């Protein structure tokens, strides 16, 4: 059995935040691959299904981002899933918006959710980083604080552009992760959902994801 864990914050007010990219990825996978309804277990929302011939658990911690490790660790121990069979999907500000990178092991890079998972699971799991970019990359000239940025919604242009494209591509190619074909996964996602061009300086997108 394998686990895909998606990171985010529970509650409708956070649903469209950049910090919830991991939740969005798992929701797309669950819907497109016919997983079971979400059920509460060990402080997480859990759905079950099969992908690439393997039994797979989807796990969304409901403990808020900086306490993600507890629920992920508890579910992994209950189902006897080892760290190398865990894939964690999360937002990454140090990747340009729309780029996806996968690697096993590594540091937390300042991400509080990953930092907490390291505490509970060690660091020998797979990281699926979903680039959300930095404020001045998405909104030219922006000086929005990073901590505020990740808790803001994707812009309207993003929601109508690269976000659904990347989520669909990741879902369509998720069986490659199950097969440990991380290189193939990254190549196919990049092909199906090319990284968007940086916005022009006069781009009208508003930082809160709303129109005007």
Buried (B, 14 or more C-beta within 10 A) or exposed (E): EBBBBBBBBBEEEBBBBBBBBBBBBBBBBBEBBEBEEBEEBBBBBBBBBEBBEEEBBBBBBBBBBEBBBBBBBBBBEEBEBBBBBBBBBBBBBEBBBBBBBBEBEBEBEEBBBBBBBBBBBBBEBBBBBBBBBBBEBBBBEEEBEEEEBBBBBBBBBBEEBBBBBBBBBBBBBBBBBBBBBBEBBBEBBBEBBBBBEBBEEEBEBBBBBEEE
